[in-house]
Amino acid sequence: MRISELKRNALQSLGGKWGVTVSLMLLLFLINIILPLIVEVIGSGGFSQWLMQDETPIWSDIFSLVLTIALIPLTISTTWFYLNLVREGNPDIPEVFAIYKEGKTSFKLIGASILQGIFIFLWSLLLIIPGIIKGIAYSQLFFLLKDHPEYTVLEGITESKKRMKGLKWKYFLMHLSFIGWGILCMFTLGIGLLWLIPYAGTTMAAFYNELIVPQDDDQQLEV
């Protein structure tokens, strides 16, 4: 399927769902940006004391690291939210946070994200281009773990690499096609990202859905 068709399908999937997707993006923004800021201001003894700080205290850095790791399942669950939209589901915001009720799954996703990051980092040590290529090759990992929870992380990475053979350039161009919208969002002080991120995320989900559905009936996992 052409990139334009994937983006058109994404917009159709978002039809009537812009309210909930924008609300979800706003909530994630508050959790990722505003919450750490509030904690840092309170921990500094007030807004004036926070402004006078020359450097970030160590406890703030530790808190940010812990929060970043803790939010990994939420970030991945958001991509699953977009996949449900593409599959004509009716997802709601509480479903995104329900990932934390599945402790084993949450820890598996955290481990998968860290391992994926390590692999991409190691490839990037060679040159930036191999790192980008491998990042694209591993890009379907979390969608695959949703559809196949029985996969180990390494099996998911192997399957993602196999599925993305011959499609890396298309995937790269698909991301590139959103740059213009990203530039326009700068003129809205970032507010436009509340709409652009769901649009891009749903397009990526549509790409995966197109990639995976025809093959799942007869293709077995090879490690």
Backbone as ProteinMPNN parsed JSONL, in Angstrom:
{"seq_chain_A": "MRISELKRNALQSLGGKWGVTVSLMLLLFLINIILPLIVEVIGSGGFSQWLMQDETPIWSDIFSLVLTIALIPLTISTTWFYLNLVREGNPDIPEVFAIYKEGKTSFKLIGASILQGIFIFLWSLLLIIPGIIKGIAYSQLFFLLKDHPEYTVLEGITESKKRMKGLKWKYFLMHLSFIGWGILCMFTLGIGLLWLIPYAGTTMAAFYNELIVPQDDDQQLEV", "coords_chain_A": {"N_chain_A": [[0.84, -1.189, 0.0], [0.485, 2.236, -0.771], [2.166, 5.131, 0.638], [0.572, 7.425, 0.798], [-1.962, 6.27, 0.801], [-1.899, 4.851, 3.192], [-1.786, 6.97, 4.998], [-4.182, 8.165, 4.451], [-5.941, 6.154, 5.258], [-5.345, 6.205, 7.957], [-6.35, 8.704, 8.722], [-9.038, 8.24, 8.264], [-9.505, 6.3, 10.21], [-9.18, 7.834, 12.462], [-11.326, 9.463, 12.355], [-13.969, 10.931, 14.049], [-12.761, 10.308, 16.402], [-10.978, 12.152, 17.228], [-11.243, 13.764, 19.452], [-10.831, 12.092, 21.75], [-8.247, 11.188, 21.217], [-6.694, 13.526, 21.151], [-7.137, 14.389, 23.745], [-5.866, 12.336, 25.107], [-3.195, 12.768, 24.286], [-2.765, 15.251, 25.476], [-2.969, 14.584, 28.167], [-0.795, 12.821, 28.409], [1.233, 14.621, 27.919], [1.057, 16.266, 30.183], [1.783, 14.401, 32.129], [4.388, 13.653, 31.367], [5.842, 16.041, 31.134], [4.85, 18.244, 32.749], [4.372, 17.106, 35.312], [7.005, 16.158, 36.276], [8.189, 18.697, 36.43], [6.656, 20.036, 38.36], [7.203, 18.46, 40.615], [9.941, 18.961, 40.849], [9.989, 21.717, 41.382], [8.607, 21.82, 43.843], [10.316, 20.238, 45.397], [12.518, 21.896, 45.438], [11.875, 23.859, 47.154], [10.128, 25.825, 46.438], [8.941, 28.089, 43.83], [10.555, 30.354, 43.379], [13.01, 29.615, 44.511], [13.6, 27.495, 42.871], [14.02, 28.774, 40.43], [16.398, 30.039, 40.972], [18.297, 28.115, 41.024], [21.431, 26.86, 40.008], [22.137, 24.485, 38.834], [20.683, 21.283, 38.048], [19.456, 19.409, 40.763], [20.744, 16.294, 42.13], [18.841, 14.484, 43.014], [16.658, 15.148, 41.5], [17.437, 14.397, 38.941], [17.582, 11.641, 39.31], [14.917, 11.065, 39.889], [13.736, 11.794, 37.434], [14.868, 9.874, 35.741], [13.844, 7.474, 36.818], [11.112, 7.96, 36.436], [11.014, 8.117, 33.638], [11.643, 5.479, 32.895], [9.51, 4.17, 34.12], [7.403, 5.085, 32.608], [7.615, 3.868, 30.168], [5.986, 1.519, 29.51], [3.512, 2.841, 29.257], [3.901, 4.562, 27.083], [4.271, 2.679, 25.019], [1.835, 1.353, 25.156], [0.221, 3.346, 24.224], [0.821, 3.352, 21.495], [-0.366, 0.956, 20.87], [-2.978, 1.642, 21.261], [-3.43, 3.237, 19.007], [-3.225, 1.253, 17.087], [-5.473, -0.275, 17.66], [-7.399, 1.544, 16.873], [-6.974, 1.591, 14.097], [-7.763, -0.961, 13.496], [-10.419, -0.739, 13.641], [-11.456, -0.631, 16.158], [-12.754, 0.465, 19.368], [-11.199, 2.106, 21.22], [-10.468, 3.517, 24.453], [-9.285, 6.057, 26.742], [-8.761, 4.975, 29.408], [-7.992, 2.357, 28.739], [-5.395, 2.572, 27.853], [-3.917, 3.061, 30.154], [-4.36, 0.75, 31.476], [-2.385, -1.063, 31.079], [-0.658, -1.168, 33.189], [-1.833, -2.82, 34.983], [-1.096, -5.263, 34.259], [1.433, -6.597, 35.364], [3.603, -8.318, 34.647], [3.682, -8.051, 31.857], [4.232, -5.311, 31.648], [6.844, -5.125, 32.748], [8.153, -6.695, 30.888], [7.91, -5.134, 28.578], [9.382, -2.894, 29.327], [11.92, -4.069, 29.55], [12.204, -4.876, 26.878], [12.26, -2.426, 25.538], [14.584, -1.276, 26.604], [16.525, -3.151, 25.776], [16.243, -3.0, 22.99], [17.05, -0.352, 22.654], [19.737, -0.553, 23.451], [20.79, -2.249, 21.466], [20.44, -0.626, 19.176], [22.038, 1.528, 19.886], [24.583, 0.316, 19.978], [24.93, -0.376, 17.288], [24.974, 2.197, 16.295], [27.403, 3.062, 17.126], [29.146, 2.295, 15.181], [28.508, 3.812, 12.836], [26.293, 6.554, 12.237], [24.365, 5.987, 10.322], [24.089, 3.077, 10.11], [22.911, 2.718, 12.623], [20.445, 4.035, 12.337], [19.285, 2.472, 10.336], [19.062, -0.02, 11.621], [17.39, 0.738, 13.686], [15.029, 1.194, 12.284], [14.638, -1.369, 11.324], [14.019, -2.709, 13.676], [11.614, -1.615, 14.296], [8.994, -2.611, 14.406], [8.72, -4.089, 16.652], [7.217, -3.69, 19.108], [4.555, -3.674, 18.319], [4.416, -6.278, 17.398], [4.79, -7.682, 19.781], [2.432, -7.128, 21.011], [0.523, -8.464, 19.407], [1.571, -10.99, 19.533], [2.063, -12.114, 22.327], [3.375, -14.276, 23.294], [5.885, -14.304, 22.248], [9.374, -14.038, 22.909], [11.513, -11.266, 23.779], [13.758, -11.19, 22.08], [12.882, -12.858, 20.04], [10.833, -11.281, 19.056], [12.304, -9.104, 18.067], [13.796, -10.388, 16.083], [11.733, -11.226, 14.381], [10.674, -8.758, 13.632], [12.802, -7.672, 12.168], [12.766, -9.443, 10.024], [10.25, -8.996, 8.894], [10.555, -6.389, 8.029], [12.252, -6.411, 5.885], [13.21, -5.098, 2.827], [11.478, -2.992, 3.117], [12.379, -0.867, 4.513], [13.176, 1.612, 3.437], [10.752, 2.672, 2.553], [9.447, 2.929, 4.991], [11.06, 4.83, 6.202], [10.643, 7.029, 4.474], [7.962, 7.415, 4.994], [7.968, 8.422, 7.601], [9.373, 10.737, 7.021], [7.534, 12.144, 5.564], [6.01, 13.546, 7.337], [7.374, 15.735, 8.173], [6.913, 18.324, 7.204], [4.437, 18.954, 8.38], [5.321, 18.932, 11.001], [6.994, 21.158, 11.077], [5.108, 23.179, 10.679], [3.76, 22.917, 13.078], [5.478, 24.145, 14.825], [4.886, 26.802, 14.608], [2.606, 26.974, 16.022], [3.303, 26.938, 18.588], [3.755, 24.384, 19.436], [1.307, 23.299, 19.991], [-0.082, 22.139, 17.918], [0.992, 19.622, 17.8], [-0.547, 17.979, 19.335], [-2.427, 17.017, 17.658], [-0.924, 16.145, 15.481], [0.792, 14.067, 16.414], [-0.994, 11.863, 17.086], [-1.954, 11.443, 14.46], [0.391, 10.731, 13.025], [1.136, 8.489, 14.569], [-1.036, 6.753, 14.199], [-0.823, 6.304, 11.494], [1.597, 4.878, 11.402], [0.731, 2.619, 12.739], [-1.123, 1.712, 10.893], [0.579, 1.032, 8.847], [1.931, -1.155, 10.004], [-0.239, -2.891, 10.338], [-0.952, -3.411, 7.722], [1.344, -4.644, 6.952], [1.483, -6.981, 8.48], [-0.917, -8.526, 8.498], [-1.485, -10.011, 6.014], [0.456, -11.978, 6.222], [0.311, -13.468, 8.539], [-1.287, -15.742, 8.501], [0.005, -17.877, 7.321], [2.71, -17.836, 7.846], [5.458, -18.816, 9.722], [7.229, -18.152, 12.771], [10.666, -17.531, 12.617], [13.708, -17.983, 14.138]], "CA_chain_A": [[0.0, 0.0, 0.0], [1.258, 3.465, -0.872], [2.196, 5.95, 1.849], [-0.605, 8.297, 0.791], [-3.122, 5.464, 1.173], [-1.774, 4.573, 4.621], [-2.138, 8.184, 5.722], [-5.631, 8.361, 4.275], [-6.586, 5.181, 6.144], [-5.163, 6.682, 9.327], [-7.308, 9.791, 8.943], [-10.365, 7.619, 8.36], [-9.584, 5.633, 11.513], [-9.259, 8.878, 13.476], [-12.594, 10.164, 12.211], [-14.835, 10.772, 15.207], [-11.95, 9.948, 17.566], [-9.976, 13.185, 17.478], [-11.401, 14.259, 20.818], [-10.19, 11.21, 22.721], [-6.807, 11.103, 20.95], [-6.083, 14.786, 21.587], [-7.182, 14.364, 25.216], [-4.812, 11.412, 25.533], [-1.925, 13.448, 24.096], [-2.662, 16.299, 26.492], [-2.717, 13.906, 29.438], [0.585, 12.335, 28.376], [2.086, 15.814, 28.041], [1.047, 16.663, 31.593], [2.52, 13.398, 32.9], [5.796, 13.617, 30.974], [6.498, 17.35, 31.229], [4.404, 19.079, 33.86], [4.561, 16.414, 36.584], [8.384, 16.287, 36.769], [8.467, 20.1, 36.738], [6.002, 20.333, 39.64], [7.978, 17.777, 41.66], [11.222, 19.653, 40.997], [9.729, 23.011, 42.033], [8.286, 21.538, 45.242], [11.535, 19.758, 46.045], [13.48, 22.995, 45.544], [11.417, 24.793, 48.183], [9.295, 26.884, 45.877], [9.246, 28.504, 42.46], [11.674, 31.303, 43.368], [14.231, 28.849, 44.754], [13.843, 26.68, 41.673], [14.573, 29.66, 39.409], [17.746, 30.466, 41.355], [19.217, 26.981, 40.957], [22.415, 26.898, 38.921], [22.145, 23.186, 38.188], [19.639, 20.373, 38.505], [19.919, 18.543, 41.859], [20.892, 14.89, 41.764], [17.593, 13.756, 43.26], [15.77, 15.433, 40.378], [17.889, 13.558, 37.836], [17.191, 10.269, 39.621], [13.469, 10.999, 39.726], [13.447, 11.84, 35.996], [15.251, 8.585, 35.17], [12.858, 6.482, 37.271], [9.841, 8.258, 35.773], [11.161, 7.763, 32.228], [11.542, 4.025, 32.798], [8.157, 3.778, 34.516], [6.449, 5.494, 31.576], [7.817, 3.099, 28.937], [4.779, 0.763, 29.142], [2.454, 3.77, 28.86], [4.219, 5.007, 25.728], [4.012, 1.562, 24.108], [0.39, 1.126, 25.174], [-0.377, 4.387, 23.367], [0.919, 2.893, 20.106], [-1.387, -0.091, 20.738], [-4.232, 2.39, 21.149], [-3.558, 3.599, 17.59], [-3.463, 0.024, 16.33], [-6.889, -0.608, 17.859], [-8.16, 2.457, 16.021], [-6.838, 1.128, 12.713], [-8.525, -2.199, 13.379], [-11.824, -0.362, 13.812], [-11.884, -0.82, 17.532], [-13.286, 1.654, 20.022], [-10.39, 2.252, 22.426], [-10.653, 4.695, 25.281], [-8.087, 6.413, 27.494], [-8.426, 4.015, 30.487], [-7.344, 1.163, 28.199], [-3.964, 2.847, 27.73], [-3.311, 2.945, 31.479], [-4.602, -0.603, 31.994], [-1.166, -1.853, 30.904], [0.01, -1.312, 34.482], [-2.462, -3.912, 35.714], [-0.395, -6.468, 33.809], [2.801, -6.359, 35.821], [4.572, -9.093, 33.868], [3.772, -7.428, 30.542], [4.897, -4.014, 31.801], [8.279, -5.345, 32.905], [8.654, -7.213, 29.616], [8.009, -4.002, 27.661], [10.521, -2.092, 29.765], [13.106, -4.798, 29.131], [12.291, -4.842, 25.415], [12.659, -1.074, 25.138], [15.995, -1.087, 26.964], [17.348, -4.003, 24.903], [16.19, -2.391, 21.662], [17.899, 0.84, 22.697], [21.137, -0.982, 23.512], [21.165, -2.736, 20.133], [20.54, 0.521, 18.256], [23.214, 2.293, 20.316], [25.793, -0.402, 19.561], [25.063, -0.203, 15.836], [25.292, 3.601, 16.041], [28.831, 3.274, 17.39], [29.841, 2.124, 13.907], [28.181, 5.066, 12.166], [24.902, 6.904, 12.519], [23.474, 5.363, 9.336], [23.702, 1.723, 10.548], [22.006, 2.835, 13.757], [19.121, 4.383, 11.812], [18.781, 1.303, 9.613], [18.653, -1.026, 12.6], [16.232, 1.273, 14.384], [13.88, 0.927, 11.419], [14.457, -2.828, 11.278], [13.41, -3.146, 14.935], [10.494, -0.703, 14.56], [7.711, -3.308, 14.583], [8.849, -4.956, 17.832], [6.18, -3.565, 20.136], [3.303, -4.149, 17.718], [4.488, -7.742, 17.37], [4.61, -8.179, 21.141], [0.994, -7.047, 21.315], [-0.174, -9.529, 18.693], [2.162, -12.286, 19.896], [2.652, -11.99, 23.671], [4.191, -15.455, 23.597], [7.246, -14.073, 21.774], [10.374, -13.402, 23.758], [11.953, -10.002, 23.187], [14.663, -11.483, 20.962], [12.057, -13.379, 18.946], [10.145, -10.128, 18.48], [13.283, -8.349, 17.289], [14.093, -11.19, 14.887], [10.569, -11.173, 13.491], [10.584, -7.401, 13.104], [13.818, -7.55, 11.111], [12.323, -10.219, 8.868], [9.091, -8.331, 8.283], [10.925, -5.096, 7.453], [13.137, -6.569, 4.729], [12.714, -4.475, 1.611], [10.494, -1.945, 3.417], [12.986, 0.15, 5.372], [13.161, 2.912, 2.761], [9.368, 3.133, 2.581], [9.162, 3.33, 6.369], [11.785, 6.086, 6.406], [9.932, 8.07, 3.739], [6.693, 7.661, 5.674], [8.286, 9.355, 8.68], [9.806, 11.993, 6.407], [6.363, 12.844, 5.021], [5.377, 14.346, 8.394], [8.252, 16.834, 8.567], [6.238, 19.586, 6.898], [3.462, 19.2, 9.444], [6.074, 19.235, 12.212], [7.442, 22.553, 10.975], [3.924, 24.012, 10.914], [3.423, 22.858, 14.509], [6.329, 25.09, 15.527], [4.214, 28.095, 14.597], [1.484, 26.901, 16.97], [3.952, 26.749, 19.898], [3.693, 22.964, 19.772], [-0.071, 22.841, 20.235], [-0.465, 21.286, 16.796], [1.476, 18.252, 18.019], [-1.632, 17.206, 19.938], [-3.114, 16.38, 16.526], [0.042, 15.509, 14.582], [1.299, 12.809, 16.973], [-1.952, 10.775, 16.801], [-2.0, 11.217, 13.017], [1.579, 9.954, 12.666], [1.092, 7.202, 15.257], [-2.04, 5.901, 13.558], [-0.253, 5.922, 10.195], [2.56, 3.802, 11.668], [-0.06, 1.435, 13.069], [-1.7, 1.238, 9.632], [1.695, 0.378, 8.143], [2.12, -2.478, 10.609], [-1.409, -3.729, 10.068], [-0.838, -3.83, 6.331], [2.526, -5.502, 6.88], [1.381, -8.221, 9.235], [-2.134, -9.312, 8.298], [-1.423, -11.022, 4.949], [1.472, -12.991, 6.449], [0.124, -14.217, 9.776], [-2.016, -16.986, 8.308], [0.804, -19.027, 6.878], [4.136, -17.667, 8.056], [5.874, -19.185, 11.068], [8.362, -17.42, 13.296], [11.983, -18.149, 12.469], [14.668, -17.296, 14.982]], "C_chain_A": [[0.884, 1.251, 0.0], [1.144, 4.272, 0.405], [0.961, 6.84, 1.923], [-1.86, 7.537, 1.202], [-3.094, 5.12, 2.663], [-2.199, 5.785, 5.439], [-3.638, 8.481, 5.597], [-6.409, 7.396, 5.169], [-6.485, 5.61, 7.605], [-6.164, 7.786, 9.649], [-8.731, 9.247, 9.054], [-10.554, 6.94, 9.713], [-9.756, 6.64, 12.637], [-10.574, 9.646, 13.417], [-13.519, 9.882, 13.389], [-14.088, 10.449, 16.483], [-10.905, 11.018, 17.906], [-10.053, 13.688, 18.918], [-10.661, 13.414, 21.835], [-8.688, 11.131, 22.488], [-6.085, 12.381, 21.393], [-6.064, 14.851, 23.114], [-6.09, 13.459, 25.772], [-3.448, 12.075, 25.402], [-1.718, 14.528, 25.149], [-2.341, 15.696, 27.856], [-1.279, 13.399, 29.509], [1.582, 13.482, 28.501], [2.184, 16.254, 29.503], [1.887, 15.703, 32.436], [4.021, 13.476, 32.624], [6.531, 14.928, 31.227], [6.13, 18.09, 32.513], [4.654, 18.418, 35.209], [6.0, 16.499, 37.104], [8.732, 17.72, 37.171], [7.88, 20.48, 38.096], [6.796, 19.718, 40.785], [9.295, 18.508, 41.908], [11.046, 20.987, 41.705], [9.449, 22.808, 43.518], [9.53, 21.109, 46.007], [12.577, 20.839, 46.234], [13.071, 24.018, 46.59], [10.599, 25.946, 47.654], [9.786, 27.325, 44.517], [10.458, 29.428, 42.413], [13.002, 30.588, 43.587], [14.61, 28.009, 43.539], [14.491, 27.523, 40.578], [16.029, 30.013, 39.7], [18.765, 29.334, 41.28], [20.156, 27.103, 39.766], [22.451, 25.585, 38.15], [21.071, 22.299, 38.798], [20.165, 19.492, 39.627], [19.893, 17.076, 41.454], [19.601, 14.119, 41.97], [16.601, 13.967, 42.131], [16.137, 14.578, 39.171], [17.471, 12.104, 38.052], [15.688, 10.086, 39.424], [13.095, 10.959, 38.245], [13.758, 10.504, 35.329], [14.229, 7.515, 35.542], [11.525, 6.696, 36.558], [9.886, 7.86, 34.304], [11.009, 6.26, 32.029], [10.116, 3.56, 33.095], [7.121, 4.087, 33.438], [6.609, 4.732, 30.266], [6.583, 2.282, 28.569], [3.631, 1.662, 28.666], [2.659, 4.255, 27.427], [3.901, 3.916, 24.706], [2.524, 1.272, 24.023], [-0.338, 2.153, 24.317], [-0.291, 3.982, 21.898], [-0.094, 1.765, 19.848], [-2.779, 0.519, 20.613], [-4.48, 2.764, 19.682], [-3.842, 2.37, 16.739], [-4.918, -0.418, 16.474], [-7.79, 0.289, 17.013], [-8.156, 1.967, 14.574], [-7.676, -0.124, 12.486], [-10.004, -2.003, 13.71], [-12.356, -0.723, 15.202], [-12.42, 0.479, 18.098], [-12.521, 1.896, 21.324], [-10.688, 3.546, 23.17], [-9.412, 4.889, 26.141], [-7.769, 5.42, 28.619], [-7.732, 2.755, 29.993], [-5.829, 1.344, 28.103], [-3.268, 2.628, 29.073], [-3.493, 1.552, 32.078], [-3.375, -1.491, 31.861], [-0.48, -2.104, 32.242], [-0.654, -2.364, 35.378], [-1.812, -5.245, 35.374], [1.086, -6.309, 34.115], [3.849, -7.064, 34.982], [4.78, -8.473, 32.49], [4.521, -6.111, 30.615], [6.407, -4.177, 31.919], [8.908, -5.877, 31.613], [8.845, -6.077, 28.615], [9.173, -3.091, 28.033], [11.823, -2.758, 29.333], [13.31, -4.754, 27.627], [12.776, -3.485, 24.93], [14.135, -0.829, 25.427], [16.907, -1.9, 26.04], [17.377, -3.454, 23.489], [17.109, -1.171, 21.602], [19.373, 0.498, 22.713], [21.615, -1.442, 22.138], [21.37, -1.574, 19.156], [21.777, 1.356, 18.588], [24.502, 1.629, 19.836], [26.019, -0.285, 18.056], [25.456, 1.236, 15.498], [26.751, 3.913, 16.322], [29.655, 3.104, 16.122], [29.736, 3.407, 13.097], [26.713, 5.331, 12.422], [23.942, 6.186, 11.572], [23.103, 3.929, 9.722], [22.741, 1.748, 11.729], [20.596, 3.138, 13.316], [18.492, 3.172, 11.124], [18.28, 0.24, 10.58], [17.449, -0.559, 13.405], [14.954, 1.029, 13.594], [13.585, -0.57, 11.37], [13.746, -3.342, 12.526], [12.078, -2.445, 15.205], [9.162, -1.396, 14.848], [7.682, -4.167, 15.851], [7.635, -4.883, 18.752], [4.792, -3.923, 19.6], [3.272, -5.673, 17.715], [4.278, -8.342, 18.753], [3.157, -8.068, 21.588], [0.247, -8.213, 20.684], [0.318, -10.917, 19.096], [2.836, -12.18, 21.269], [3.515, -13.184, 24.056], [5.628, -15.286, 23.115], [8.14, -13.596, 22.918], [10.782, -12.098, 23.059], [12.849, -10.253, 21.977], [13.907, -12.056, 19.774], [11.312, -12.239, 18.266], [11.066, -9.297, 17.616], [13.612, -9.08, 15.987], [12.952, -11.115, 13.885], [10.405, -9.8, 12.864], [11.582, -7.201, 11.969], [13.365, -8.268, 9.843], [11.18, -9.52, 8.137], [9.488, -7.055, 7.544], [11.889, -5.202, 6.277], [12.492, -5.98, 3.476], [11.752, -3.324, 1.849], [11.085, -0.802, 4.245], [12.915, 1.538, 4.741], [11.751, 3.492, 2.774], [9.009, 3.647, 3.973], [9.837, 4.667, 6.681], [11.066, 7.243, 5.721], [8.598, 8.412, 4.394], [6.894, 8.628, 6.839], [8.624, 10.734, 8.114], [8.614, 12.821, 5.931], [5.66, 13.711, 6.062], [6.206, 15.565, 8.792], [7.585, 18.192, 8.32], [5.22, 19.952, 7.964], [4.177, 19.56, 10.75], [6.557, 20.674, 12.227], [6.276, 23.5, 11.234], [3.547, 24.046, 12.388], [4.275, 23.814, 15.329], [5.669, 26.465, 15.618], [2.985, 28.122, 15.498], [1.995, 26.709, 18.392], [3.821, 25.303, 20.38], [2.298, 22.418, 19.987], [-0.527, 21.888, 19.132], [-0.005, 19.851, 16.945], [0.407, 17.367, 18.65], [-2.443, 16.48, 18.865], [-2.137, 15.605, 15.644], [0.52, 14.16, 15.113], [0.303, 11.666, 16.794], [-2.035, 10.436, 15.316], [-0.819, 10.352, 12.577], [1.535, 8.564, 13.298], [0.11, 6.235, 14.627], [-1.573, 5.461, 12.18], [0.763, 4.792, 10.366], [1.84, 2.5, 12.005], [-0.686, 0.842, 11.811], [-0.641, 0.525, 8.794], [1.891, -1.036, 8.684], [0.965, -3.403, 10.258], [-1.395, -4.256, 8.638], [0.302, -4.829, 6.159], [2.248, -6.905, 7.409], [0.211, -9.112, 8.826], [-2.009, -10.355, 7.193], [-0.487, -12.185, 5.266], [1.165, -13.902, 7.625], [-0.554, -15.572, 9.588], [-1.108, -18.166, 8.017], [2.298, -18.902, 7.152], [4.479, -17.958, 9.506], [7.086, -18.355, 11.465], [9.651, -18.207, 13.114], [12.98, -17.337, 13.288], [16.094, -17.621, 14.519]], "O_chain_A": [[1.902, 1.305, 0.69], [0.182, 4.139, 1.16], [0.369, 6.994, 2.992], [-2.727, 8.092, 1.877], [-4.136, 5.098, 3.319], [-2.889, 5.65, 6.45], [-4.266, 8.983, 6.529], [-7.417, 7.774, 5.767], [-7.412, 5.409, 8.39], [-6.755, 7.797, 10.729], [-9.53, 9.741, 9.849], [-11.637, 6.999, 10.295], [-10.397, 6.348, 13.646], [-10.895, 10.399, 14.337], [-13.816, 8.726, 13.69], [-14.701, 10.326, 17.543], [-10.052, 10.808, 18.769], [-9.029, 14.0, 19.526], [-9.946, 13.943, 22.687], [-7.923, 11.018, 23.446], [-4.988, 12.315, 21.946], [-5.09, 15.315, 23.707], [-5.466, 13.777, 26.784], [-2.621, 11.962, 26.307], [-0.609, 14.696, 25.657], [-1.532, 16.241, 28.608], [-0.62, 13.529, 30.541], [2.642, 13.334, 29.11], [3.268, 16.574, 29.993], [2.61, 16.125, 33.339], [4.83, 13.376, 33.546], [7.73, 14.916, 31.507], [7.007, 18.509, 33.269], [5.095, 19.078, 36.15], [6.206, 16.874, 38.258], [9.474, 17.94, 38.129], [8.528, 21.165, 38.888], [7.037, 20.369, 41.801], [9.716, 18.656, 43.056], [11.869, 21.352, 42.544], [9.984, 23.532, 44.358], [9.769, 21.562, 47.126], [13.44, 20.717, 47.104], [13.828, 24.943, 46.885], [10.399, 26.94, 48.352], [10.893, 26.987, 44.098], [11.296, 29.31, 41.519], [13.999, 30.904, 42.938], [15.788, 27.838, 43.226], [15.393, 27.06, 39.881], [16.805, 30.258, 38.777], [19.962, 29.563, 41.452], [19.729, 27.41, 38.653], [22.758, 25.567, 36.958], [20.61, 22.533, 39.915], [21.221, 18.878, 39.472], [19.139, 16.665, 40.572], [19.29, 13.207, 41.203], [15.797, 13.085, 41.831], [15.258, 14.09, 38.46], [17.061, 11.419, 37.115], [15.242, 9.085, 38.864], [12.233, 10.177, 37.844], [13.014, 10.049, 34.461], [13.797, 6.739, 34.689], [10.884, 5.738, 36.127], [8.912, 7.324, 33.777], [10.327, 5.817, 31.104], [9.583, 2.68, 32.42], [6.084, 3.428, 33.362], [5.819, 4.927, 29.342], [6.154, 2.334, 27.416], [2.87, 1.283, 27.775], [1.706, 4.347, 26.654], [3.33, 4.195, 23.652], [2.005, 0.978, 22.946], [-1.392, 1.863, 23.75], [-1.221, 4.237, 21.133], [-0.616, 1.638, 18.741], [-3.649, -0.03, 19.937], [-5.595, 2.626, 19.179], [-4.61, 2.438, 15.779], [-5.523, -0.885, 15.509], [-8.817, -0.155, 16.5], [-9.194, 1.932, 13.913], [-8.232, -0.318, 11.405], [-10.731, -2.95, 14.012], [-13.524, -1.066, 15.383], [-12.526, 1.478, 17.387], [-13.112, 1.895, 22.404], [-11.107, 4.539, 22.575], [-8.583, 3.986, 26.254], [-6.606, 5.049, 28.776], [-6.966, 2.142, 30.735], [-5.073, 0.384, 28.254], [-2.167, 2.078, 29.126], [-2.853, 1.214, 33.073], [-3.323, -2.563, 32.464], [0.195, -3.118, 32.42], [-0.099, -2.748, 36.407], [-1.956, -6.227, 36.102], [1.883, -5.94, 33.253], [4.874, -6.473, 34.641], [5.909, -8.379, 32.009], [5.349, -5.815, 29.753], [7.165, -3.457, 31.269], [10.049, -5.551, 31.288], [9.834, -6.058, 27.883], [9.868, -2.576, 27.158], [12.722, -2.097, 28.812], [14.435, -4.614, 27.148], [13.604, -3.401, 24.022], [14.85, -0.252, 24.608], [17.934, -1.402, 25.578], [18.43, -3.444, 22.852], [17.847, -0.979, 20.635], [20.177, 1.171, 22.069], [22.704, -1.076, 21.696], [22.346, -1.543, 18.407], [22.476, 1.831, 17.692], [25.406, 2.304, 19.345], [27.15, -0.116, 17.6], [26.181, 1.473, 14.532], [27.285, 4.903, 15.824], [30.729, 3.69, 15.99], [30.742, 4.009, 12.723], [25.97, 4.42, 12.786], [22.836, 5.819, 11.968], [21.925, 3.578, 9.673], [21.856, 0.898, 11.828], [19.643, 2.571, 13.851], [17.31, 2.887, 11.312], [17.208, -0.333, 10.386], [16.589, -1.361, 13.766], [13.917, 0.695, 14.168], [12.426, -0.984, 11.375], [12.966, -4.291, 12.455], [11.473, -2.67, 16.254], [8.289, -0.801, 15.48], [6.715, -4.892, 16.087], [7.086, -5.917, 19.133], [3.948, -4.42, 20.346], [2.24, -6.285, 17.993], [3.656, -9.396, 18.885], [2.705, -8.829, 22.444], [-0.561, -8.871, 21.338], [-0.423, -11.897, 19.013], [4.065, -12.159, 21.349], [4.286, -13.123, 25.013], [6.505, -16.044, 23.528], [7.702, -12.84, 23.785], [10.437, -11.866, 21.901], [12.701, -9.586, 20.953], [14.248, -11.773, 18.626], [11.171, -12.226, 17.044], [10.665, -8.83, 16.549], [13.695, -8.466, 14.923], [13.177, -10.958, 12.685], [10.038, -9.689, 11.694], [11.246, -6.628, 10.932], [13.553, -7.771, 8.733], [11.158, -9.465, 6.907], [8.851, -6.676, 6.561], [12.301, -4.18, 5.728], [11.367, -6.329, 3.119], [11.254, -2.733, 0.891], [10.371, 0.124, 4.63], [12.628, 2.522, 5.423], [11.582, 4.693, 2.986], [8.348, 4.676, 4.112], [9.254, 5.526, 7.343], [10.896, 8.31, 6.311], [8.157, 9.56, 4.354], [6.093, 9.54, 7.042], [8.215, 11.761, 8.656], [8.677, 14.05, 5.9], [4.806, 14.524, 5.712], [5.79, 16.343, 9.651], [7.69, 19.098, 9.146], [5.14, 21.101, 8.398], [3.695, 20.397, 11.513], [6.534, 21.333, 13.267], [6.431, 24.506, 11.926], [3.075, 25.064, 12.895], [3.861, 24.253, 16.402], [5.872, 27.199, 16.586], [2.392, 29.179, 15.712], [1.232, 26.363, 19.294], [3.781, 25.04, 21.581], [2.118, 21.211, 20.148], [-1.271, 20.943, 19.39], [-0.543, 18.955, 16.294], [0.451, 16.145, 18.515], [-3.067, 15.455, 19.135], [-2.472, 14.542, 15.123], [0.641, 13.205, 14.346], [0.71, 10.58, 16.384], [-2.171, 9.268, 14.954], [-0.991, 9.371, 11.853], [1.858, 7.573, 12.643], [0.383, 5.039, 14.527], [-1.896, 4.356, 11.742], [0.789, 3.855, 9.568], [2.276, 1.417, 11.614], [-0.774, -0.378, 11.671], [-0.932, -0.462, 8.117], [2.003, -1.994, 7.919], [1.177, -4.568, 9.92], [-1.777, -5.397, 8.378], [0.233, -5.738, 5.332], [2.723, -7.894, 6.851], [0.345, -10.336, 8.813], [-2.397, -11.502, 7.412], [-0.602, -13.255, 4.668], [1.706, -15.005, 7.702], [-0.408, -16.457, 10.431], [-1.393, -19.3, 8.403], [3.075, -19.764, 6.741], [3.861, -17.408, 10.417], [7.864, -17.914, 10.619], [9.716, -19.397, 13.42], [13.07, -16.12, 13.128], [17.06, -17.134, 15.107]]}, "name": "protein", "num_of_chains": 1, "seq": "MRISELKRNALQSLGGKWGVTVSLMLLLFLINIILPLIVEVIGSGGFSQWLMQDETPIWSDIFSLVLTIALIPLTISTTWFYLNLVREGNPDIPEVFAIYKEGKTSFKLIGASILQGIFIFLWSLLLIIPGIIKGIAYSQLFFLLKDHPEYTVLEGITESKKRMKGLKWKYFLMHLSFIGWGILCMFTLGIGLLWLIPYAGTTMAAFYNELIVPQDDDQQLEV"}
